[in-house]
Amino acid sequence: MSRIGKLPIQIPDGVNVEIQGTTVSVSKGDKSLEQTIHPQIKISIDNEQQTLTLKRVSESKFHRSLHGLYRTLIHNMVVGVTAGFEKRLEIVGVGYRAEAKGRLVQFQLGYSHPVLFIPPEGVDVKVENPTTIIVSGFDKQLVGLIAAKIRSFRPPEPYKGKGIKYQNEYIRRKAGKTAGK
């Protein structure tokens, strides 16, 4: 069995999990997430122990891969509505900076024009200081997508490391050209 897939998911107090056919809904307060799962992955809820478990119908490679995937997706939904997720980005470079103007975030990244970005609903982009950005929300996939979108405005380059990078990202450096002769 999948080591990840067979782990039960603990459901904290106040979190409501509903299963309707192949759709799993997780909600707490005004935060709500839905995930459609494969019909051959069976979900059961134990109300006494406040746990949710997933079972697969066969030992085929396809079903084994789905087992761990859907367990992780549902676990991320439970963690998202209770604690949320965040990604931190750093801006490196002389003159590179970000500025929040309400929901709009304006980036100065060495282009001839400022880059304007409005995050979608469910994701907050906060500018902690001009060179640090925090992307947070309750949907892990959407938080990662928005962080990757912001990073794509100016990915870090390998010579000086200038650009937008994740906080703990390692930029592999290259040696510059040396004068011959």
LINFENJO-V374609 format. One record per residue. SS is DSSP state (H for helix, E for strand, - for the rest). PSI is psi in whole degrees, -180 to 180 (none if undefined). Layout:
SS | PSI
SS | PSI
//
This chain:
- | 157
- | 131
- | -35
- | -46
- | -31
- | -9
- | 133
- | 150
E | 121
E | 132
- | 110
- | 163
- | 140
- | -10
- | 129
E | 121
E | 125
E | 138
E | 121
E | 100
- | -116
- | 15
E | 130
E | 127
E | 130
E | 128
E | 152
E | 116
- | -127
- | -1
E | 128
E | 135
E | 148
E | 147
E | 130
E | 130
- | 165
- | 139
- | -17
- | 8
E | 120
E | 137
E | 137
E | 142
E | 130
E | 104
- | -27
- | -45
- | -1
- | 50
E | 159
E | 131
E | 152
E | 142
E | 149
E | 159
- | -25
- | 175
- | 20
- | 157
H | -38
H | -47
H | -34
H | -41
H | -37
H | -33
H | -54
H | -36
H | -52
H | -30
H | -44
H | -41
H | -43
H | -39
H | -42
H | -32
H | -42
H | -45
H | -38
H | -45
H | -20
H | -53
- | -34
- | 174
E | 155
E | 149
E | 137
E | 136
E | 145
E | 142
E | 123
E | 128
- | 146
- | 123
- | -7
- | 129
E | 166
E | 151
E | 131
E | 133
E | 82
- | -128
- | -21
E | 140
E | 128
E | 128
E | 136
E | 110
- | 27
- | 2
- | 172
- | -7
- | 155
- | 149
E | 122
E | 139
E | 129
E | 115
- | 151
- | 170
- | 142
- | -8
E | 132
E | 132
E | 116
E | 135
E | 104
E | -47
E | 173
- | -15
- | 9
E | 129
E | 137
E | 121
E | 121
E | 156
E | -177
- | -6
- | 109
H | -41
H | -43
H | -38
H | -45
H | -38
H | -44
H | -39
H | -41
H | -36
H | -45
H | -42
H | -33
- | -14
- | -35
- | 84
E | 152
- | 139
- | 155
- | -6
- | -50
- | -11
- | 15
- | 141
E | -165
E | 126
E | 160
E | 157
- | -45
- | 19
- | 136
- | 125
- | 116
- | 120
- | 147
- | 153
- | 142
- | 178
- | 145
- | 152
- | 128
- | -178
- | none
//
